[in-house]
Amino acid sequence: MKKIRINQNITLILLVFILSFTFTPLHAFGEKIEDPYGERQYLFEKMESLFGIPWYYLAAIDQYERSIAKVRKDIPVKEGLIAIYIPPSKWTGFLNPNPNDVEPKSIQFFNGMGLDGNGDGLADPKNDLDVLFTMTQYLSSYGFKEEDIRIALWEYYKREKTVEQISQFAKIYQKFDTIFLTKQSFPISKGLQYSYRSTWGDARGWGGRRMHEGTDIFASYGTPVKSVCYGYVEVMGWNIYGGWRVGIRGLDNIYYYYAHLAGFEKSMRIGDIVEPGQIIGYVGSSGYGKPGTQGKFPPHLHFGMYIDNGRTEWAFDPYPYLRKWERQRK
Ligand SMILES: [Zn+2]
């Protein structure tokens, strides 16, 4: 820890100078945000060019934090460009008697991580540059390779799943070389036969009493199933209830679950990055038994959505989303 601090002090003197010039035309000084994706990406890339942390990791942490803030009551909603929320115990230091401390010297004294990134003499957890600079410095104190960043993330979040999710987001951003990846689409192509209705919470017969956690889209065998979002293929394989199923995590930290498939798209593997509209598998009736079991019910795609809030994951009704994507397609 001591060694890191010394490096930071040297860097800081340089930074006050560099940052105050490089960020001048941006939102950093309180102007209206007109292109949040572009401005955010600019900040991440600037941090990479100054400190060597790949921009897509900063983007991934920011996006992860944005996704959990939406579904967590204990995380305040942030108004600026950057969604990363560093709690007072980390920012000001665990033993700091003042949880609102913005004085860099006393924060440093109490081993808080908060730093001044915009050169105004304050380490303000509400300031985008201070927060992003602080996170960048924290990561760089562990190193610049993927393994180093994963260790830093584990030390920060203490949750393996979170490390996984952020690493997945980073891979998605790296592949498409942009953070503007908001497009979503309906899983079945326009013009093909299918039908579905809202079945959230219906009772299920097979395998004991279970609630139906998803929407069934009925279609004929072999109808192509497409990814609804940009995402990372997290799970592929057999599950006794879902049969051949694929689980894809989107940048909203939602796990999209596609079940009862007849088969997968041949070239697809766990760890692949997909985009909306990309074929991932084919409608079938697999499931409700040992691997290969099929035909116990009419062919359909079971589509589920699960949100992770950084602590736990739960299912919610995908029906309204499917309707929205279907309307947008017309
Ligand atoms: Zn179903």
Residues whose N, C-alpha, C, O or C-beta is under 5 A from the ligand:
A	BS01	ZN	G214 T215 D216 H302
